[in-house]
Amino acid sequence: MQKIKTFLMFEGKAEEAIRFYTSLFQDSVVVALVRYDAAGPGEVGKVQKALFTLNGQQFMAIDSPIHHEFTFTPATSLFVDCDGDEIDDLAAKLSEGGSILMPLGNYGFSQKFCWLNDRYGVSWQLNFS
């Protein structure tokens, strides 16, 4: 069991994001997904707790029943080492509806690198290795 997991807190889009992310990476699956029911405290059907893997790496996610004045920040990002054309495909799919912080390019430290925020606000650094 992986002791330290990345924990992603959404406000109503957790399942949509999880399904999107697991569709992009090999060896990715939703391991467990528990939804809020009528007993609350969250909106019925939204994600109370989820465990999923991306390329074998475990993540957790929830839909917070409480609105917060904060969200994701690029100060914490998911760093992905990419092979071949994978970086082009991931950059295109992850940036759709999001924003590019550093477009695909050679930045000296990497021949091909991209930093972006996806449509859910999660920050990704994609690196050709």
C-alpha positions as CSV (number, residue, x, y, z in Angstrom):
1,M,0.0,0.0,0.0
2,Q,1.3,3.4,-0.9
3,K,1.5,5.5,2.3
4,I,1.5,8.9,0.8
5,K,-1.1,9.8,-1.8
6,T,-1.9,13.0,-3.7
7,F,-5.3,14.2,-2.5
8,L,-7.5,16.3,-4.8
9,M,-10.4,18.2,-3.5
10,F,-13.1,19.3,-6.0
11,E,-16.4,21.0,-5.6
12,G,-18.8,18.9,-7.7
13,K,-16.5,17.7,-10.5
14,A,-14.4,14.9,-8.8
15,E,-15.9,12.0,-10.7
16,E,-15.7,13.8,-14.1
17,A,-12.1,14.7,-13.4
18,I,-11.2,11.1,-12.2
19,R,-12.8,9.6,-15.3
20,F,-11.0,12.0,-17.6
21,Y,-7.6,11.4,-15.9
22,T,-7.9,7.6,-15.9
23,S,-8.8,7.7,-19.6
24,L,-5.4,9.4,-20.4
25,F,-2.9,7.2,-18.7
26,Q,-2.2,3.5,-19.0
27,D,-2.5,1.3,-15.9
28,S,-5.1,3.6,-14.5
29,V,-8.3,2.6,-12.8
30,V,-10.9,3.8,-10.3
31,V,-10.3,1.5,-7.3
32,A,-13.1,2.7,-5.1
33,L,-15.7,5.4,-5.3
34,V,-18.1,6.2,-2.4
35,R,-20.9,8.7,-3.1
36,Y,-22.8,10.9,-0.7
37,D,-26.3,9.7,0.1
38,A,-29.3,11.3,1.6
39,A,-27.6,11.2,5.0
40,G,-25.2,13.8,3.7
41,P,-23.2,15.9,4.4
42,G,-22.6,16.4,0.7
43,E,-24.8,16.6,-2.4
44,V,-26.4,13.2,-3.1
45,G,-24.4,11.3,-5.8
46,K,-21.3,13.4,-5.5
47,V,-18.0,11.9,-4.5
48,Q,-17.5,11.4,-0.8
49,K,-14.3,9.6,-1.2
50,A,-12.5,8.1,-4.2
51,L,-9.3,6.1,-4.7
52,F,-7.9,5.8,-8.2
53,T,-4.6,5.1,-9.9
54,L,-2.8,6.9,-12.8
55,N,-0.1,4.8,-14.3
56,G,-0.1,2.7,-11.1
57,Q,0.3,5.7,-8.8
58,Q,-2.5,6.1,-6.2
59,F,-4.6,9.3,-5.8
60,M,-7.5,10.2,-3.6
61,A,-10.3,12.7,-4.4
62,I,-13.5,14.1,-2.9
63,D,-16.2,16.6,-3.7
64,S,-16.1,18.9,-0.7
65,P,-19.5,19.6,0.8
66,I,-18.1,22.9,2.0
67,H,-17.3,25.8,-0.3
68,H,-13.7,27.0,0.2
69,E,-12.2,30.3,-0.8
70,F,-9.2,28.4,-2.3
71,T,-8.7,25.9,-5.1
72,F,-5.7,24.3,-6.8
73,T,-2.6,26.3,-7.4
74,P,0.4,25.8,-9.8
75,A,2.7,25.8,-6.7
76,T,1.7,22.1,-6.4
77,S,1.6,20.2,-9.7
78,L,1.6,16.7,-11.1
79,F,4.9,16.1,-12.9
80,V,4.7,13.5,-15.7
81,D,7.7,12.1,-17.5
82,C,6.5,11.4,-21.1
83,D,7.8,9.1,-23.9
84,G,7.7,9.8,-27.6
85,D,4.6,11.6,-28.8
86,E,2.8,11.1,-25.5
87,I,3.7,14.7,-24.4
88,D,1.9,16.2,-27.4
89,D,-1.2,14.1,-26.8
90,L,-1.3,14.8,-23.1
91,A,-0.6,18.6,-23.5
92,A,-3.5,18.9,-26.0
93,K,-6.0,16.9,-24.0
94,L,-5.1,18.3,-20.6
95,S,-5.0,21.9,-21.7
96,E,-8.4,21.7,-23.4
97,G,-10.7,24.1,-21.4
98,G,-7.7,25.0,-19.2
99,S,-4.7,27.3,-19.5
100,I,-1.1,27.0,-20.7
101,L,1.4,28.3,-18.2
102,M,4.5,27.4,-20.3
103,P,3.7,26.2,-23.9
104,L,5.4,23.1,-25.3
105,G,9.0,24.0,-25.9
106,N,12.7,23.6,-25.2
107,Y,13.5,25.4,-22.0
108,G,17.1,24.2,-21.6
109,F,16.4,21.9,-18.7
110,S,14.2,19.8,-21.0
111,Q,14.1,19.4,-24.8
112,K,10.3,19.4,-24.6
113,F,8.3,20.6,-21.6
114,C,4.9,22.0,-21.0
115,W,3.2,23.4,-17.8
116,L,-0.6,23.8,-17.8
117,N,-3.7,24.0,-15.7
118,D,-6.4,21.6,-16.8
119,R,-10.2,22.4,-17.0
120,Y,-10.5,21.4,-13.3
121,G,-7.7,23.7,-12.1
122,V,-5.2,20.9,-11.5
123,S,-1.7,21.9,-12.6
124,W,0.4,19.5,-14.7
125,Q,4.1,19.6,-15.7
126,L,4.7,17.4,-18.7
127,N,8.3,16.6,-19.5
128,F,9.8,14.6,-22.4
129,S,12.3,12.2,-20.9
